[in-house]
């Protein structure tokens, strides 16, 4: 039996701003609804780690990066439109 794929996300935020907090909440809700027990979320605060953001090419926040499975995808914003986020990350038809 094939093991389910684990999706790995990195969300770049800028402190505890409203947009950053909204992006975190929206991503968490999306993952719970569509990828329960099959996701990992790493949050990187660019205010605390600006060198990492610079090295990763992050110039806007909030920015979500889908690291795995490939291909890598990036989306900027609060992730409030779930259907648009699912389409952008190509998650609309992910098998359980």
C-alpha positions in Angstrom: 0.0 0.0 0.0 1.3 3.4 -1.0 2.0 5.9 1.8 0.1 9.2 1.5 2.1 12.2 0.3 3.1 14.8 2.9 2.8 18.4 1.8 5.4 20.8 3.1 4.7 24.5 3.2 6.8 27.5 4.3 4.9 30.6 5.1 6.8 33.9 5.2 5.2 36.5 7.5 6.1 39.9 8.9 5.6 39.8 12.6 2.1 39.7 14.1 0.5 41.9 11.5 -3.1 41.4 10.6 -2.2 40.0 7.1 0.3 37.6 8.6 -2.0 36.3 11.2 -4.8 35.9 8.7 -2.5 34.0 6.3 -1.5 31.6 9.1 -5.1 31.0 10.1 -6.2 30.5 6.5 -3.4 28.1 5.7 -4.0 26.1 8.9 -7.7 25.8 8.1 -7.1 24.9 4.5 -4.6 22.2 5.5 -7.0 20.8 8.1 -9.8 20.6 5.6 -7.9 19.3 2.5 -4.7 17.7 3.9 -5.5 16.4 7.4 -2.5 14.6 8.9 -0.6 15.1 5.6 1.0 18.5 5.9 3.8 20.4 7.6 3.8 24.1 8.0 7.0 26.1 8.8 6.4 29.8 9.5 9.3 32.2 8.9 9.1 35.7 10.4 11.1 37.9 8.0 11.4 40.5 10.7 13.3 38.0 12.9 15.2 36.4 10.1 15.7 38.9 7.3 18.8 37.2 5.9 16.9 34.0 5.3 14.1 35.8 3.6 16.7 37.6 1.4 18.4 34.3 0.6 15.1 32.7 -0.2 14.1 35.6 -2.5 11.2 36.8 -0.4 10.4 40.4 -1.0 6.7 40.4 -0.1 4.7 39.0 2.8 2.7 37.0 3.5 4.2 34.5 1.0 3.4 30.8 0.9 5.8 28.4 -0.7 4.8 24.8 -1.4 8.0 22.9 -1.1 6.8 19.3 -1.5 5.7 17.5 -3.4 7.3 19.1 -6.4 6.9 21.3 -8.4 7.5 24.2 -6.0 4.7 26.8 -6.0 4.5 30.4 -4.5 1.5 32.5 -3.7 1.4 35.9 -2.1 -1.4 37.2 0.1 -3.6 36.3 3.0 -4.8 33.0 1.4 -8.4 34.1 2.1 -9.9 32.7 -1.2 -9.5 28.9 -0.6 -10.5 27.9 -4.1 -7.9 30.2 -5.7 -5.2 29.0 -3.3 -6.1 25.3 -4.1 -5.9 26.0 -7.8 -2.6 28.0 -7.5 -1.0 25.3 -5.5 -2.6 22.6 -7.7 -4.2 21.0 -4.7 -7.8 20.9 -5.9 -7.7 17.2 -6.8 -5.3 15.8 -4.3 -6.2 12.2 -3.5 -6.4 11.3 0.2 
